[in-house]
Amino acid sequence: MTSPADPPRAAGTRGQGLKLLAVTACPTGIAHTYMAAEKLAQAAESLGHRMKVETQGSIGAENVLSDNDVKDADGIIIAADKDVDRSRFVGKRVLVVGVAEGIHRPEQLIEQVQNASVYRGGGGGGASSGAAAATGGKQRSTTYKALMNGVSYMIPFVVVGGLLIAVSLALGGDPQADGGLVIPDGSFWKHVNDIGVIGFTLMIPVLSGYIAYAIGDRPALVPGMIGGWIANTGALYDSEAGAGFIGAIVTGFLAGYIVLWIKKVKVPKFVQPIMPIIVIPIVATTSLALFFVYVIGKPISWVFEHLTSWLGGLTGTSAALLGIILGLMIAFDMGGPVNKTAFLFGAGLVSKNPEIMGMCAAAIPVPPLGQGIATLIRRKFFTEQERETGLAALFMGFFGITEGAIPFAAARPARVIPANMLGGAAAGAVAGLAAVADSVPHGGPIVAVLGAVDGVPMFFVAVAIGSAVTALTTVTLMTLGTNAIGAEEAAPGGPTLAAPEPVLAGVGGGGGGVGTGGGAVATVVTPAPARTAAAAVPATAAATGTATAEAEAAAPGEVAADETPVLSGHLTAQTVKEQLAADTKAAAIPELAGLLAATGKVADVEALVRAAFAREEQGTTGLGEEIAIPHAKTDAVTAPVVGFACSADGIEWGSLDGTKAKLIFMIAVPEAAAGDEHLRILALLSRKLMDTGFRERLTAAEGKPEILRTLGEIR
């Protein structure tokens, strides 16, 4: 067995029998995790190597790498789009890439890992460098990821500290002649206020510390936090205001990169064990603190003071413009990195310019309040579940939780996100014009109710205007979307809008239509010229719901032709179709839903189609290799059910590799079974479909019995 310290081997040479390890993971932990695992394992086998792959999916870690596995390994490939603990791989050759690289370039990765640098430990060491080299773009995002890491850890301190201060002032403050509130010393509410002040004070050191942590790992946490405290304490470097959040950002990055630099220093072996817990924290903390106090503290505080003064002088149009920008950012990704950047700006200046936080506070509740209002004023555009979500969004908006709008944005982003941004911009502009001030780093009506807002009437006006703009824009875009969908579906060769009380082709009666993922309700009927084996349902039969194309295709005699159980019996002859009539994704999903309906396990076909389209808008289910696996978690089905169909010409599905989908599986599970069962089915399919031979056999299979026998190989 080769030691990691040995010279690099000749990459990709057969017969060497290397023992390789891999870890695959994607943010959702479903299909791509297992696709990458299968591709890497297949590539290793074809090159004459042995490989064990650990998958970190939503089900949990499977095939976990043991200490002995790591000890004997010649190299480790981490193909992941989320953080994977690398501390167990110290002293081994480690290559870190995105999960898509594991799917599309497995052979090249196996060659590269044989010459990868040895991982010495730490979040930004050799493995990160390897990732940057392999992907060509990882290093460019290090700064941004570190900043967002700091903001994410800072926010709980902001919320707890800010709200406790607001509550203590509202309930325990005595009004003063100048309009302010003072809490009597020694009172209960004074103690509550002091606790809030502690949380608020820790905000800046935490921001700095976790920026450093994202860059230099645990040894950077202490210098980062101490550096942030120093940045926020101007008395240490003769500054009245301190360097604030700008100083904390600077100390966070400095601490992280100082630690990385120290890690590169070669030290004797007997010193190495104490480096991360004694040497690195002490050296980094001392050097950073003294450098900040004596060199950069005053210049940064000067910048911070002048920025504060300039922002404080903004009035009228200038303030409104800033409010528009902050409102757009707050509403864009609803708790994501752009939102957090705007929030950081407002929260960092809250003690100096509460008007900036006032603009943010007015925009923060607009997306959830606006979407909630939209579900009330045009109820027919939303499902019952969405209407319930709308009520929850109203509640979350009151408490300043922008994420309450995320379910709506995920279902129909092209309509909801622009509406949210328009409303956020309107609220920010009104708050800026009215000089609304928020003295705590939080938003929503709750802060005004608790007395933290100066200019309460205009604050509520700003929130009301923004929420109304969002609600009306959402409804308008959904209405326009209905017309656009109708026009598209009436085009020659495509689906057409049916007459009153129509039904989905291939499904029993029932009105209301099916959504196309955009919230508009339309009923799709595939015209006769587009059909092959399954003819269009006669109008009379469709109207009464007594006959369907899929039901005819799955006659009782045919179901009995082959009872081979597939995927624990979730896929049967009833849910197999040899050739789809549809030639677009928009038509294929309703056709597949009709196929599943033949089992009697679909209570609401239209809701199932809406759920499937909503999942597609979150990200394509086209996995590449001519495969698509549309899936939905919805109570429109009463039990898990899986369908399979072929498309000889292929359907454009937005797949990763640009191929059209020819092998299409549809999975539907009720919400109650949406955990392990849903993921287990996806994992089994994803793994088996990476087998080229299996795909070829499935494509060549003729007739349902042969298709089912081939599908029976899925274990």
HUGIPE-V946732 format. One line per field, one symbol per residue. burial: b if it has 9 or more other ideal C-beta (glycine too) atoms within 8 Angstrom, else e. A space follows every 10 residues. Layout:
burial: ???
This chain:
burial: eeebeeeebe beeeebebbb bbbbbbeebb bbbbbbbbbb bbbbbebebe bbbbbbbebe eeeebeeebb eebbbbbbbb beebebeebb ebbbbbbbbb bbbbebbebb bbbbbbbbbb bbbbbbbbbb bbebbeebee ebeebbbbbb bbbbbebbbb bbbbbbbbbb ebbeeeeeee bebeeebebb ebbebbbbbb bbbbbbbbbb bbbbbbbebb bbbbbbbbbb bbebeebebe bbbbbbbbbb bbbbbbbbbb ebbeeeeeee beeebbeebb bebbbebbbe bbbeeebbeb bebbbebbee bbebeeeebb bbbbbbbbbb bbebeeebbb bbbbbbbbbb eebbbbbbbb bbbbbbbbbb bbbbbeebee bbeeebbebb bbbbbbbbeb bbbbbbbbbb bbbbbbbbbb bbbbbbbbbb bbbbbbbbbb bbbbbbbbeb bbbbbeebbb bbbebbbbbb bebbbebbbe bbeebbeebe eeebbbbbee ebbbbbbbbb eebbbbbbbb bbbbbbbeeb beebebbeee bbbebeebbb bbbbeeebbe eeebebbeeb bbbbbbbbbb bbbbbbbbbb bbbbbbbbbe ebeebbbbbb bbbbbbbeee bbbbbbbbbb bbbbbbbeeb bbbbbbbeeb bebebbeebb bbbbbbbbbb eebbeebbbb bbbbbbbbbb beebbebbbe beebbbbbbb bbebe
